[in-house]
Amino acid sequence: MKKTSYRVLIVEDHQEMLQVLSKFLSERGFEIDEADSGEVALKKINSTKPDLVLLDVMLPGISGIEVTKKIRSNGKIKEYIPILMLTAKSEIRDVITGLEVGADDYIIKPFSFDELIARVNSALRFKQLSDNLTTQSKELENANQEIYQLNQTLVENNKELRKKVYDLRNIFDISLELHAILDVDRLINSTLLSLIGKFSCKSAVFMYGLKKMEQRLSVLNSKGLYKTDVENLTIEKSDSLISYLHKNKSPQLITRLPKYVQKSLGVKALTNINMELISPITTVRNQEDALICLGPRVNEKPYQKAELEILLTINNIVSIALSNASLHDEVIELSYTDGMTDLHNYRYFEMRLKEEILRHTRNKQGVSLIILDVDHFKNYNDTLGHQAGDEVLRQLALILKDTVRENDIVARYGGEEFAVILPSVSKDGVIILAERIRSHVADAVFNDEHVQPLGKLTISVGTASLPLDASTSTDLIYKADTALYAAKHAGRNCVRQYSPELTASE
């Protein structure tokens, strides 16, 4: 039976926020319990048995993350309690930890009440589904005991009920597995493997627009198909199939789609690789589209209505797990990316340089380093303003990415300085690329570059190589920087390789 009123435990140490949240939710029919610390919250969990915990990450005493761990490890709690974390933007790393230890969702302060009530309702819907599955599992277990005592004519019914119990347990196992994966590629791979095992289908495809604002769905992973079958498979988001699935969010058999949808390019593309079932997914966090497509079954039996309902439940699980994994990937990417130029930042540069030097110790193929900076950049900034200077750095970043090899690592070293790590490149090879970079910058046209002392915008470049010039990352950076300093003293707009004479002349 569906509950008409839910009890929410609000854990917040700021009294004003606690009062606002309590008033807002109570006015919408929720029963409210309050706690101003993690310790108080844990005591109330056992006594009041809330349906949802609204939990601040930062609390006096034990943190919201520790509270989450203790709730999830509390063997006395039989029903699943969703946990919705409240966090500031600066605490987003704590949110990742919270998701890993068992939190279901989060909301960033300050937030709109529309977003709050939407996430609360979403979490409670998930709880209702979990409670229903638990209740049904218990009911079916009891029914199995009764059916066992009936005569032989009820054997087939007994088998069907056992299958339903297995399905419910299987769904729960899939949920636990997928929610524990925070890597998008691993998540999708595990999803397809679970579906192939669950439905005994010959093939499966996962389509998703992984990049922001992507206007088409592409194949991220597939099972049971040749790479050539799917490598160019895309479906535009404007396709009538996608429009139809926005209005009909349940799994759809291709043969039962309306005629006008069956004529779409998307359906024709899926039919060409022998897909039979399309299951749409919309991610919880950013409302991005994804498709799970399943091919014919090994036993050649058609998909049954009950199986489509199970797949719909799995879709909801995948939607939440995919949102969590995407958030995790975005946070990792942001931590290694320079916001202005979209190049790698110094932190990533330092990490990769050490990795490449370790790789050299194994394969002895060498590593070279280029450090460069913009000549008279202060003059350009002072004359034209910092916005013009920022645009120069962005244009220079594009030139670097277009000039280097695919496996070279380009990073913003700091200010107007940039660095390029060249794996498996010797001292002879690095000078060629360094000169190519310098000439490409010199040939490029920059806004108002005539204000520069040289009459145009240029760079100076220093290089050093391992093992000839250095043996450690610190020493390699120092030697390349020394060569850059020599290029500046040589008149700028030139390349200098490190040599012992440069150090001696300092």
N, C-alpha and C positions, 0 to 999 in steps of 0.2 A: 504494500500500500504506500502510495507516495505521500511524503510528509507535507503538511500545509504550513508549518512554521519551523524555522531552523534556529539553532542556538549558535551564536558566534562569540568566541573568546578573543577579545582585543588585548594584545600585549604591547603596551606603549608607555614609556616612562615620562613623556611630556604630557602633563595633565590637560593642557589646552587641546592638543591633538586628540587625546583620548576622549575628551568630552565631545568634540566635534564628530568623531567617528561614531561614538555611541549614539548620539542624537540622530545622526543621519540614518544609520542602519535600523535603529528602533522605530523610527517613523515609517520605515518600509516593511514593518511587520516582523523583524528579526528579534529574537530574544538575545539579550546582551549580557555577557560576563566580562569583567575588566580585571586586568593585572598590570601592575607597574614595574614588574621585574620578571626575569626568567624563573626564579625560584617559586614565586607566587603562581605563575602560570602552570608549572609542572604539578603543583598541588591541586589546582583547580581542574586540570585535565582529568584526573581520576574521579573527582567528586561530581563535577557538573556534566561530563561527557559531551563536549561541544561537537557540533557538526562541522565547524570550520574554525581554524585559528588564523587570525590576522596578526602577524608577528613582525615587530620592528627588528631589523638586523642588529642595530646597536642598542644594547641594554646595559643597565648597571648590573654588576655581578656577572653571571654567565651570559654569554651572547646569544643572539637569536639562532646562530648556527648550532651552538651546543644544545639549546632547547630542542631544535629540530632533531638532532641525533638521539636525544633521550626519548623523545616521543616515538620515533621510528623503532627504537630498540626496546620499548616498553611492551613486554609480553602480555600484560594485563589488558591492553586495549584490543578488543576483538574487531571492532569496526574501523574502517579506514577513515582517517581524519585529514582532509586536505589542508595544506599549509600555504598561505599566501604571504610572502615577505614584503615588508615596506622598507624601502632603501633610498638613500640619496645617490645622485649620479656618481659621487666620489667613492661609493661603496660597491660599485658594480662587480669588483673581483670577489667580494664576500658573497654576492648573489650566486656566482658560479659555484663556489664552495657549498652554498646552501642548496642549490639544485642537485649537486653531486651527493649530498648526504640525505636527501629525501624531500626537500621542498618542492611544491608542485608548480608554483608560478611566482611572479614578483610584480611589484608596481613601484615606479620611481616617483619620489617626492620632488617637487609638488605635482599633484595629479588632479585630474578633473573627477568629480563625483560620478559622472557618466562612465568613465573608464573603471572606477572602483567597483561600481555595482555590476558592470559587465563581467569583470574578472571574478567577483564573488559568485555571481550566478553560474559562470562557466565552471568554477571549482566545485560548486554544489551539484551541478549536473554530473560531473565526473564521479563525485561521491555517490550520487544516487545510482549511477551505473554500477559502481563497485559494490554497493550494498545489495543491489538487485542480483548481481552475479553471485555474491556470497549466499544470499538467501535461497536463490534458485539451486545453487550447488547443494546446500543442506537439504532442501526439499527433495531433490532428485536422489540424493543418497538414501533418504528415508523411503522414498518410493521403491528404490532398488531392493530394499529389504522385504518390502511387502510383495513385490512382483516375484521375488525368488520363491515365495511360498505358493504361488498360483500354479495352475496346471500347465502342461506343455504348450497349450494353444496360445499362451501369452509370451512365449520365448522371444518372438520377433520384436514385440513391444519392449521387452526387457533390453534387447540389444540396442534399440534406438535410444532408450533412456541412458544407457551406459555411454553411448556415443556423445550425447549431449553433455554429460558430466565431463567426459574427456575434453570436449570442445571448450567448456568453460575453464577448466584447468589449463588447457593449452593457451587460451587467450591470456590468462593471468600470467603464465610463464613468459609469454611473448612480451607482455607489458613490462614485466620486471627487467627483462633482457634489454629491450629497446630504450627504456628510460635511463639505463646505466651507461649508454653509449653517447659520448659528446663529440665524436668525430663524424661529420656528415657522410663521408664516403663509407666508413664502417657501418654507420647506421643503415644506409640504403642497402648495402650488401647483405647485412643481417636480415633486413626486412624481406628482401627477395628470397633468400634461402628459407626463411620461416614460411613464407607463402607457398613456395614450391613444395615444401614438406607437408604443409597443412592441406593443400588442395590437390596434391599429386598432379600438377600441371607440367607440361613438357617445356614451357618457356615462360619467361616473365621479363617485363621491362619497366624501369622507373624513369619518368620524364619530369624535368624540373628546370625552371629558369633560375640558375644559381646566382647569376650576377644581378645586381640591383637594377631595376627598371628594364630588365630583359623582356623583350616583346615576343619571345617565342619559347616554347618548351623544347629542350634537347634531352637526349638519352644520357643519363648519368651512369647507369649500370644496367646490365641485362644478363639473363641466364638462359641457356639452351638455344642461343642464336649465334651465328657467325658475326664477327665484328663488322664485316662488310655489309651485313644486312641492316645494321642500325647506326653506323657511324655518321651518316648524313640525314638521319631521320629527325625532323623537326615538325612542330605544330605551332602555327602562329596563334597568339592569344586572341586574335580577332576572328579565328575560325569559328564557324557555327557550332562545331562540337563543343568548344569551350564555353560558348554562350549558353548552350543547352545544359551543360553540366553545372553551370552557376545556379540554374533554377532547379535542377534535379541532382542533388548532391549524393545520392545513393549509388552503389555499383550498378552498372548498366551492361546488359548483354548487347553486343553490337547488332545482332539480328533483330532485336526488338526496338531499336532506335527509330524515331520517325524517319520517313523517307528522305526529307530534305536534309537531315543530319547525316544519313548514310551516304549522301552524295558529296559531302564535304571532303576537302583535301585531307583533313586530319584522319577521318575514318578510313579513307582509301589507303592512306599510308600505313595505318595499323592493320588493315585487312591484308595488305601485301606481305606482311610478315606473320600472317596467320594468327592474329590476336582475336580472342572471342569475348573477353570481358574487360570493361574499362571501369576503374574505380577512382573517382576524383578525390583529391585532398586539398584543403585550404589550410595553410599554416596558421596557428593561433596568433602568433606575435605580429606578423606583418602581412597577413592575408595573401600570401603568394600561392599561385596555383601549382599543383603537381598531379601527376597521373600514375597510377599503378595499372599496368596492362598484363593480363594473363592469357596464355595461349591454351590450346586444347589439353584435355586431361589424358593421362597415361591410359586410363581404363576406358577412354572415349565416352564416358557418361556426361550428360549435360550438367551444368551448374544448377543446384537446387536453391529454392527460395531461402531456406534456413542457412545455407552456406553464404548467400549474399548478405544476410543479416550479420553473420559472424564477421564477414569481411568489412562491413560498415563499422563494427565495433573496433576492429583492428585499425581501420582508417583513423578513427579518433585518437587512438594511442599513438600512431605514427605522426599525426599532426602535431601533437604536443612534444613528442620526442624530437621531431625535426626542427621545431621552433627553438628548443633548448640547445640543440647541436649547432644551429645557425648562429645563435647568440654567442656561443662559446667561440666559434671560428672568428666572428667579427671582433671580439675582444682581443683574441690572440693576434689577429692581423693589425689592429690598431696599435698594439703595444710594440710592433716592429716597423711601423710606417711613419715617415715624415709627413706631417699634415699638409705642408705647403706644396711639396714637389711630388708627392706620391711615391718617392723613392724609399728604399730601406733607410732606417735611421742609424745613428751611431751604435746603439745597443745591438742591433742585428749585425751591423758590420763587424763589430768586435767579436761576436760569437762565431760568425762564419769564417773570419780570418783564422781564428784558433782551430776551427774544424779543418780548414784546408791545409794548415801547417801539420796537423796530426796525420792527415791523409798523405802528405808528402813523406812523412817519416816511414810510411808503409810502402808506397809505390815509387818513391824517389823521382817523381816527375816534375818537381819544382812548383813554385808559386811566385807570382809577381804582383806588385802593388803599384798603383798609380794614385798620386794625390795631386789635385789641381785646385786653383782658385782664380777668381775673376780679378783681372788687373785693374787697379784704381777703382775698386768697387765703391769705396767711400765717396769718391768724387761724384760718381754716377748717382748715388743715393742722395747726397747733399744737394746736388743740382736739380734733380728731377723728382725727388721724393721717394719715400720707402715703397709706395705702391708700384712705382716703375721698377725699383730694384727687385721687388718680389716677382714681378713678371719676367725679368731677366733670368732669375733662378729657375722658374718653371720652364722657360724656353730652353735653358741650358740642360735641364734634366731630360727633356725630350730628345735633345741632340745626343746626349750620352746613351740613352736607351736605344736609339736608332743606330748607333755606331758600334757598340760592343757586340760580342758574341752572345748567343742565347744563354750559355751557362756561366757568363761573367756576372759578378755581383756588383751592382752600382748602388752607392749609398751617399746620402748627404752627410758629410763629415762634421759640419758645423759652420754656421754663418754662410759665407760665400764659398766655402771649401767643399769639395766632393772627392770621393775615393772610389776606385774600381779594383776589385780583387780578380785576378786572372788565374784560375786553376790550370795547372799543367802548362804554363807558359814560361819560357826561359828568358834570360836577359836580352837575347837577340830579338825575341818576338815582342816583348813589351814595348820596345822603342818604336816599333812600327805602328802599333795601335795608338800609343800616346801621341805620335805625330799626326796620325789620322784624326784623332779627336781635336787636337789643337787647330788643324787646318779647317775642319768642319765648322768650328766656332768662329774662326777668323772669316770664313766665307759667308757665314750667316748674317742676316740683316736684323738688327735690334733697333727698337724705337729710340730715336734721338741719340744714337751712339756717337754722333759727331762731337758731343760735349766732352768725350774722353781725351786725355792728353795724347794718346796715340792716334786720335781721329776716328777710332772705331773700338768696339768692345772686343777684348781678347782675353786669353787665359794664359797662365804660366803653369807648367807641368813638371812634376818630379817623379822619378820611378826608382824602384829598388826590387831586387829579386833574391829569392831563396833557392839554393843555399849559398850562392856566391857572396851576397852582401850581408846576410844576417842568418840567425838560427832560431830566433823567437819572434812572436808577433810584435812585442814592444820594440825590439831592435829594428824589425822591418819597417814599422811605422816611422821610427826615428830617421832611418836612412832615406826613405822616400821623402820625408819632410825636409831633410837637409838638401836633397836634390832640388826640391821646389824652391827653397830659399836661394839656391845658386841660380836657378832660372830667373828669379826676380832681380838678382844683382847683375845678371847678364843682359838686362834691358827689357825683360818681360816678353810675352808672346813667343815663348820658345820652350823647348823640352830639354831637361837635363837628367841624365842617368847618374845614379849614385856611383861614386868612386872614392877610394880612401883619401885621395887628395882633397876632396871637398871637406871632409872632417878635419883634416890637418890645417886647412886654411881658415877654420872658424876662429 
